[in-house]
Amino acid sequence: MPEAANSKERVLDVRAIEPRQRHEIIPKLFYNLGPDDALQLIVDHDPRPLHGYLEAVHGDGCQWTYLEQGPDVWRVRLRRLAS
């Protein structure tokens, strides 16, 4: 899916952030994204639990796309869809 002309993407490498802090930071960053903006996460494991959480809280308002799937690095694009 092509990006919207005025969408923005922030890239966040969370590998050096304490896991407990990741779990606090990432949902807040996603919640504060503008419509059609994205957050690209770089992590050291499959962030599947985060996917389940965002789906439960935001439903279809969160688009999840794997850009890279291990074995050492995972990159995921989270896009906040316009309602």
C-alpha positions in Angstrom: 0.0 0.0 0.0 1.5 3.4 -1.0 2.0 5.9 1.7 -0.4 8.9 1.8 1.2 12.1 0.5 1.3 13.9 3.8 1.9 10.9 6.1 4.9 10.7 8.4 6.9 7.8 9.7 9.0 7.8 12.9 11.6 5.1 13.3 12.3 3.8 16.8 15.0 1.3 17.6 14.0 -0.2 20.9 16.7 -2.8 21.3 18.6 -0.8 23.9 15.4 0.1 25.9 14.5 -1.9 28.9 11.5 -4.2 28.0 9.3 -2.8 30.8 9.9 0.7 29.4 9.2 -0.5 25.8 5.8 -1.6 27.0 5.0 1.8 28.3 6.5 3.9 25.4 5.3 2.1 22.3 1.5 2.2 23.0 1.8 5.9 23.9 3.7 6.7 20.7 1.1 4.8 18.6 -1.8 6.5 20.3 -0.3 9.9 19.5 0.2 9.2 15.8 -1.8 11.3 13.5 -4.1 9.7 11.0 -2.2 7.7 8.4 1.1 8.3 10.2 3.4 5.4 11.0 5.8 4.2 13.6 8.5 1.8 12.5 9.9 -0.4 15.3 13.2 -2.1 15.3 13.3 -4.9 17.9 15.4 -8.0 18.8 12.5 -10.5 18.9 9.1 -11.1 17.2 6.8 -8.4 18.7 3.7 -10.6 18.3 2.4 -9.8 21.8 2.4 -6.1 20.9 0.4 -6.9 17.8 -2.3 -8.7 19.9 -2.4 -5.8 22.3 -2.8 -3.1 19.6 -5.4 -5.2 17.8 -7.4 -5.5 21.1 -7.2 -1.8 21.9 -7.4 -0.2 18.4 -9.0 -2.9 16.3 -8.9 -2.1 12.6 -7.4 1.3 13.4 -3.9 -0.2 13.5 -2.2 -1.6 10.4 0.6 -4.0 11.2 3.3 -4.8 8.5 6.4 -6.9 9.0 9.3 -5.3 7.1 11.9 -7.8 8.4 11.4 -11.0 10.4 14.5 -12.1 12.2 16.4 -14.0 13.2 18.3 -11.2 14.9 16.3 -8.1 14.0 12.6 -7.6 13.4 11.2 -4.4 11.8 7.5 -3.6 12.0 5.6 -0.7 10.6 2.6 0.4 12.6 0.2 2.7 10.8 -2.6 4.5 12.5 -5.4 4.4 10.0 -7.7 7.4 9.5 -11.2 6.8 10.7 
